[in-house]
Amino acid sequence: MKFFFCLLGLVLIVEGLPYFACPDQMKKWVATLQELPSSRLRLMGFVAMTVGLLMVYLFRA
């Protein structure tokens, strides 16, 4: 459980860094995301999950 919370903390750091470093550009990027069709967002999410799963599988401790 300790390892899980450590990973969760790292994910939050990586997710929050762009909002902290360049908030104005993130607002523009989020507005662009709203214009994309749901099917494209779904595909991007699936690809991200697949890459993440492969990384966990290949580099697990």
Residue frames as qw, qx, qy, qz and C-alpha x, y, z in Angstrom:
[[0.000, 0.886, 0.464, 0.000, 0.00, 0.00, 0.00],
 [0.334, -0.747, 0.113, 0.563, 2.92, 2.31, 0.75],
 [0.376, -0.084, 0.613, 0.690, 4.25, 1.76, -2.79],
 [0.172, 0.654, 0.676, 0.294, 0.80, 2.53, -4.27],
 [0.132, -0.936, -0.249, 0.211, 0.60, 5.88, -2.48],
 [0.395, -0.525, 0.362, 0.662, 4.15, 6.71, -3.55],
 [0.307, 0.214, 0.697, 0.611, 3.17, 6.06, -7.19],
 [0.030, 0.819, 0.565, 0.093, -0.03, 8.05, -6.78],
 [0.271, -0.834, -0.016, 0.480, 1.98, 10.98, -5.43],
 [0.367, -0.264, 0.539, 0.711, 4.33, 10.82, -8.42],
 [0.216, 0.517, 0.712, 0.423, 1.38, 10.79, -10.82],
 [0.092, -0.911, -0.378, 0.138, -0.07, 13.87, -9.14],
 [0.343, -0.645, 0.236, 0.641, 3.28, 15.66, -9.42],
 [0.312, 0.014, 0.672, 0.671, 3.55, 14.86, -13.13],
 [0.090, 0.676, 0.683, 0.260, -0.08, 15.82, -13.76],
 [0.189, -0.906, -0.287, 0.247, 0.17, 19.09, -11.83],
 [0.522, -0.340, 0.237, 0.745, 3.48, 20.29, -13.21],
 [0.255, 0.362, 0.494, 0.748, 2.16, 21.73, -16.51],
 [0.205, -0.840, -0.455, -0.212, -0.62, 23.62, -14.70],
 [0.509, -0.749, -0.057, 0.421, 1.97, 25.14, -12.35],
 [0.528, -0.211, 0.355, 0.742, 4.64, 25.86, -14.97],
 [0.016, 0.019, -0.424, -0.906, 2.48, 27.35, -17.75],
 [0.275, 0.421, 0.738, -0.450, -1.16, 27.85, -16.71],
 [0.399, 0.579, -0.046, -0.710, -2.11, 30.07, -19.67],
 [0.311, 0.341, -0.775, -0.432, -0.96, 27.52, -22.23],
 [0.058, 0.123, 0.976, -0.169, -2.79, 24.76, -20.32],
 [0.392, 0.494, 0.429, -0.646, -6.03, 26.75, -20.55],
 [0.447, 0.523, -0.398, -0.607, -5.60, 26.94, -24.33],
 [0.177, 0.211, -0.949, -0.151, -4.80, 23.23, -24.52],
 [0.218, 0.273, 0.847, -0.400, -7.86, 22.29, -22.45],
 [0.468, 0.553, 0.121, -0.679, -10.03, 24.46, -24.73],
 [0.372, 0.428, -0.690, -0.450, -8.58, 22.60, -27.73],
 [0.025, -0.015, 0.993, -0.113, -9.42, 19.28, -26.08],
 [0.402, 0.400, 0.570, -0.595, -13.05, 20.32, -25.76],
 [0.508, 0.549, -0.231, -0.623, -13.24, 20.73, -29.53],
 [0.129, 0.290, -0.921, -0.226, -11.99, 17.20, -30.26],
 [0.759, -0.142, -0.373, -0.514, -14.58, 14.50, -30.93],
 [0.726, -0.463, 0.400, -0.313, -15.18, 12.00, -28.14],
 [0.983, 0.175, 0.011, 0.054, -14.00, 9.11, -30.29],
 [0.534, 0.626, -0.360, 0.439, -10.55, 10.70, -30.67],
 [0.296, -0.647, 0.478, -0.515, -10.29, 11.38, -26.92],
 [0.925, -0.196, 0.232, -0.229, -11.34, 7.80, -26.21],
 [0.884, 0.376, -0.156, 0.229, -8.64, 6.51, -28.58],
 [0.226, 0.696, -0.440, 0.520, -6.00, 8.75, -26.99],
 [0.586, -0.525, 0.419, -0.454, -7.01, 7.50, -23.53],
 [0.993, 0.017, 0.092, -0.069, -6.85, 3.88, -24.67],
 [0.700, 0.535, -0.295, 0.370, -3.40, 4.37, -26.17],
 [0.082, -0.689, 0.472, -0.544, -2.17, 6.07, -22.98],
 [0.799, -0.362, 0.340, -0.339, -3.51, 3.23, -20.82],
 [0.970, 0.227, -0.042, 0.080, -1.95, 0.62, -23.12],
 [0.469, 0.631, -0.401, 0.470, 1.46, 2.32, -23.05],
 [0.365, -0.616, 0.456, -0.528, 1.22, 2.65, -19.27],
 [0.940, -0.169, 0.204, -0.213, 0.31, -1.01, -18.88],
 [0.863, 0.393, -0.191, 0.254, 3.23, -2.06, -21.08],
 [0.171, 0.693, -0.456, 0.532, 5.60, 0.13, -19.08],
 [0.637, -0.488, 0.410, -0.433, 4.40, -1.37, -15.81],
 [0.994, 0.058, 0.074, -0.058, 4.76, -4.88, -17.23],
 [0.739, 0.514, -0.248, 0.358, 8.24, -4.29, -18.66],
 [0.240, 0.550, -0.444, 0.666, 9.71, -2.30, -15.76],
 [0.730, -0.593, -0.137, -0.309, 7.99, -3.85, -12.76],
 [0.170, -0.711, 0.617, -0.292, 10.14, -4.34, -9.69]]
